[in-house]
């Protein structure tokens, strides 16, 4: 085995160079000096990155080292594995999820997505791919599961393994159930999903990250804006978001502005919807289990590879070799991992096992 190892200081200064891993999907079981509490596979599209808080970017350099990078090469397989190790004791580090299109859903390589990280968020230090994406015709790059960016919910939980930092700053990983619902002025409630293809009997909340319009046909669409005493937009998790109806459209493909959202009902559901008018208010309840109230960052992915130190097992397609990315943690460190793949002379990729 040929092992190349390099360790570098990663102080939050203007001279720090970004380490980015350009990959396509993820999942990996690795060994480290301490047992993992969790290990998480998080494939494609959204970026996970550490960033020093903006308030600390001009702080004097410190002598401690809190980030290291290792490339492990096993020529017999062959495999090329990249590992970034970060000290959890650093309070000025945070996770941040990007979209492939910057402010909108889309697809791009990680090095390009890094450029969309706002300066006030901090300076990117390391990055890997995030969630799988959907392949629906009109929404081909939508993350498959939950995504929360700077506290704003971009997609609702869909039941897969997801990774987030809770309101107490602790990493969490489990399947998340969505109880998102709109509560009408009559008190009746209707479940809704976000920024995805709309079925005839479903309700979808479209926000500006989906693009300029809803790309729908027919049904009923309510253009929503901030109510007088409202807290929406942006949509937050674990709260009741109050919105005011600005306009009602029935032709579909309603325009979406930065300060609005569109609640779209399919034709079947619209037939039984209560009669509403501009000026009425709605409640968008974003309840989840587990509770995501106060969460600033979350990303879907999965499956979990290691849980409470135990390696998980699967059957079927998970034994196919692909490029993989993963994130895990111990009591003291986070680990961002990427395995190159589909390159016979360098690395053929890994299975889940």
NORZI-V880843 format. One record per residue. N is the residue number from 1. RES is the residue in one small letter. PHI is phi as a letter, one per 20 degrees, with the letter a starting at -180 (* if undefined). PSI is psi in radians with two decimals (none if undefined). D_FIRST is the distance of its C-alpha to the first C-alpha in whole Angstrom. Layout:
# NORZI-V880843
n = {N,N}
res = {RES,RES}
phi = {PHI,PHI}
psi = {PSI,PSI}
d_first = {D_FIRST,D_FIRST}
This chain:
# NORZI-V880843
n = {1,2,3,4,5,6,7,8,9,10,11,12,13,14,15,16,17,18,19,20,21,22,23,24,25,26,27,28,29,30,31,32,33,34,35,36,37,38,39,40,41,42,43,44,45,46,47,48,49,50,51,52,53,54,55,56,57,58,59,60,61,62,63,64,65,66,67,68,69,70,71,72,73,74,75,76,77,78,79,80,81,82,83,84,85,86,87,88,89,90,91,92,93,94,95,96,97,98,99,100,101,102,103,104,105,106,107,108,109,110,111,112,113,114,115,116,117,118,119,120,121,122,123,124,125,126,127,128,129,130,131,132,133,134,135,136,137,138,139,140,141,142,143,144,145,146,147,148,149,150,151,152,153,154,155,156,157,158,159,160,161,162,163,164,165,166,167,168,169,170,171,172,173,174,175,176,177,178,179,180,181,182,183,184,185,186,187,188,189,190,191,192,193,194,195,196,197,198,199,200,201,202,203,204,205,206,207,208,209,210,211,212,213,214,215,216,217,218,219,220,221,222,223,224,225,226,227,228,229,230,231,232,233,234,235,236,237,238,239,240,241,242,243,244,245,246,247,248,249,250,251,252,253,254,255,256,257,258,259,260,261,262,263,264,265,266,267,268,269,270,271,272,273,274,275,276,277,278,279,280,281,282,283,284,285,286,287,288,289,290,291,292,293,294,295,296,297,298,299,300,301,302,303,304,305,306,307,308,309,310,311,312,313,314,315,316,317,318,319,320,321,322,323,324,325,326,327,328,329,330,331,332,333,334,335,336,337,338,339,340,341,342,343,344,345,346,347,348,349,350,351,352,353}
res = {x,x,x,x,x,x,x,x,x,x,x,x,x,x,x,x,x,x,x,x,x,x,x,x,x,x,x,x,x,x,x,x,x,x,x,x,x,x,x,x,x,x,x,x,x,x,x,x,x,x,x,x,x,x,x,x,x,x,x,x,x,x,x,x,x,x,x,x,x,x,x,x,x,x,x,x,x,x,x,x,x,x,x,x,x,x,x,x,x,x,x,x,x,x,x,x,x,x,x,x,x,x,x,x,x,x,x,x,x,x,x,x,x,x,x,x,x,x,x,x,x,x,x,x,x,x,x,x,x,x,x,x,x,x,x,x,x,x,x,x,x,x,x,x,x,x,x,x,x,x,x,x,x,x,x,x,x,x,x,x,x,x,x,x,x,x,x,x,x,x,x,x,x,x,x,x,x,x,x,x,x,x,x,x,x,x,x,x,x,x,x,x,x,x,x,x,x,x,x,x,x,x,x,x,x,x,x,x,x,x,x,x,x,x,x,x,x,x,x,x,x,x,x,x,x,x,x,x,x,x,x,x,x,x,x,x,x,x,x,x,x,x,x,x,x,x,x,x,x,x,x,x,x,x,x,x,x,x,x,x,x,x,x,x,x,x,x,x,x,x,x,x,x,x,x,x,x,x,x,x,x,x,x,x,x,x,x,x,x,x,x,x,x,x,x,x,x,x,x,x,x,x,x,x,x,x,x,x,x,x,x,x,x,x,x,x,x,x,x,x,x,x,x,x,x,x,x,x,x,x,x,x,x,x,x,x,x,x,x,x,x,x,x,x,x,x,x,x,x,x,x,x,x}
phi = {*,e,d,d,c,c,c,b,f,c,f,f,c,f,e,f,e,f,d,c,d,e,c,d,b,b,p,a,d,c,d,b,f,c,f,f,f,c,c,c,e,c,e,l,n,f,e,d,b,e,b,f,g,g,f,d,f,d,f,f,f,d,e,f,d,c,b,c,c,c,d,d,d,d,f,f,f,e,c,c,d,d,c,d,d,c,f,f,f,f,f,e,d,b,e,b,d,d,d,f,d,n,e,c,f,r,c,a,f,g,f,f,f,g,f,e,f,g,g,f,f,p,d,f,d,b,b,c,f,d,f,f,c,e,d,f,g,e,c,f,c,f,g,f,c,f,b,c,c,l,n,e,f,d,b,e,g,c,n,e,f,c,d,b,d,f,f,e,n,d,f,c,b,a,f,d,d,e,c,f,b,e,d,f,g,f,n,f,c,c,f,b,d,c,l,b,f,e,e,f,d,c,d,c,e,d,d,f,f,f,p,f,b,f,l,d,c,m,m,c,c,d,e,d,c,f,f,g,d,e,c,c,f,e,e,d,e,m,c,d,e,e,c,d,f,e,b,c,c,c,e,n,l,f,f,c,d,f,d,c,b,c,e,d,d,f,g,f,f,f,f,d,f,f,f,c,b,g,o,f,d,c,d,d,e,d,f,c,c,f,f,d,g,n,f,e,b,b,b,e,r,n,e,f,e,c,c,l,n,d,f,e,c,b,c,n,f,f,e,e,f,b,g,c,c,b,c,b,b,d,f,d,b,e,c,d,c,c,d,f,b,l,c,f,e,c,a,e,n,c,e,f,f}
psi = {2.26,1.96,2.17,2.28,2.28,2.35,2.42,2.64,2.40,0.99,2.60,1.28,2.92,-0.24,-0.11,2.31,2.42,2.39,1.97,2.52,1.97,1.85,3.13,-0.55,-2.94,3.07,2.23,2.49,2.00,2.90,2.55,3.11,-0.35,2.54,2.44,2.47,-0.71,2.67,2.42,2.27,2.22,1.50,2.59,2.50,-1.35,2.52,2.43,2.23,2.62,2.48,2.34,2.42,2.47,-0.59,-0.35,0.02,-0.35,0.22,2.62,2.52,2.46,2.89,-0.31,2.68,2.24,0.03,2.38,2.68,2.34,2.40,2.02,2.16,2.12,1.80,-0.44,-0.52,-1.00,2.77,2.54,2.01,2.25,2.29,2.20,2.20,2.23,2.41,2.12,-0.21,-0.30,2.02,-0.22,0.30,2.57,2.76,2.62,2.33,2.28,3.01,2.60,-0.43,0.32,-1.72,-0.15,2.81,2.48,-2.90,2.49,2.85,2.78,-0.72,-0.54,-0.65,-0.57,-0.59,-0.32,-0.09,2.10,2.49,-0.62,-0.32,-0.64,-2.94,2.14,2.38,-0.63,2.62,2.51,2.98,2.79,-2.17,2.85,2.90,2.74,2.81,0.37,2.52,-0.84,-0.22,1.06,-0.20,0.41,2.28,2.47,-0.59,-2.77,2.49,2.22,2.22,2.07,0.69,-0.18,2.26,2.14,-0.59,2.57,2.77,2.53,0.19,-0.04,2.98,2.37,2.70,2.34,2.86,2.12,3.11,-0.30,0.11,0.22,2.44,2.49,2.63,2.10,3.10,2.39,2.30,2.38,2.34,0.59,2.37,2.62,2.29,2.02,2.88,-0.40,-0.19,-0.23,2.57,2.51,2.22,2.60,2.71,-3.11,2.40,0.90,3.09,2.40,2.19,2.84,-0.49,0.41,2.83,2.32,2.30,2.05,2.28,3.05,-0.32,-0.31,-0.35,-2.83,-0.42,3.01,-0.33,0.66,3.00,2.29,-2.80,-2.79,2.35,2.21,2.07,2.08,2.50,3.06,2.30,2.92,-0.81,0.44,2.97,0.37,2.46,2.89,2.85,2.20,2.67,2.55,0.36,3.02,1.94,2.11,2.25,2.65,2.44,2.05,-0.70,2.82,2.23,2.60,-0.04,-0.26,3.10,0.80,2.45,2.54,2.21,2.94,-0.55,0.29,2.96,2.88,2.13,2.00,2.22,2.29,2.80,-0.72,-0.80,-0.66,-0.51,-0.43,0.16,2.62,2.68,2.13,2.90,2.78,2.40,-0.39,2.73,2.63,2.75,2.19,1.80,2.15,0.96,2.46,2.84,2.05,2.88,2.26,0.30,2.32,0.05,2.27,-0.45,2.35,2.59,2.44,3.03,-2.24,2.91,2.98,2.31,-0.62,2.34,2.17,0.68,-0.01,2.28,2.24,2.74,2.64,2.94,2.76,-2.42,-0.27,-0.16,0.13,2.40,2.30,2.88,2.52,2.58,2.67,2.81,2.45,3.04,2.68,-2.95,-0.43,-0.34,2.69,2.62,2.13,2.18,2.43,2.36,2.12,2.74,2.97,0.51,1.69,-0.49,-0.11,-0.96,2.26,-0.03,3.02,2.80,-3.09,-0.42,none}
d_first = {0,4,6,10,13,16,19,23,26,28,31,34,35,36,33,30,28,27,24,24,22,23,23,25,24,22,21,18,18,15,15,17,18,22,23,24,27,27,24,25,25,27,27,28,31,32,30,29,29,30,33,34,38,40,43,40,38,41,40,39,36,34,32,30,27,26,24,20,17,14,11,8,6,5,6,8,10,10,10,11,12,14,16,19,21,24,27,29,32,33,36,36,33,34,33,34,34,35,37,35,39,39,42,42,40,38,35,33,29,28,29,32,33,32,35,37,37,40,40,42,39,37,34,31,28,25,26,24,26,29,31,31,35,38,39,43,44,46,43,40,38,39,37,37,37,38,38,40,40,41,43,44,44,43,42,43,41,40,39,35,33,33,32,35,36,39,42,41,38,36,33,34,32,35,37,40,43,45,49,50,54,56,60,63,66,67,65,63,59,57,53,51,48,47,46,46,47,51,52,56,56,54,54,51,51,50,49,49,45,46,47,51,53,52,52,54,57,60,61,61,59,60,59,59,59,59,62,64,63,60,56,55,53,50,49,48,46,48,52,55,55,58,59,62,63,64,64,64,63,64,62,59,56,57,56,54,54,52,55,55,54,55,56,56,57,57,61,61,60,62,65,65,64,67,69,68,69,68,68,67,64,61,58,55,53,50,49,46,44,43,45,43,46,45,42,41,37,36,34,33,30,29,28,27,24,25,28,29,26,26,24,26,26,28,29,29,28,25,23,23,20,21,20,20,21,22,23,24,25,25,29,27,25,25,21,21,18,18,15,16,18,20,18,17,15,13,13,16,16,17,19,21,20}
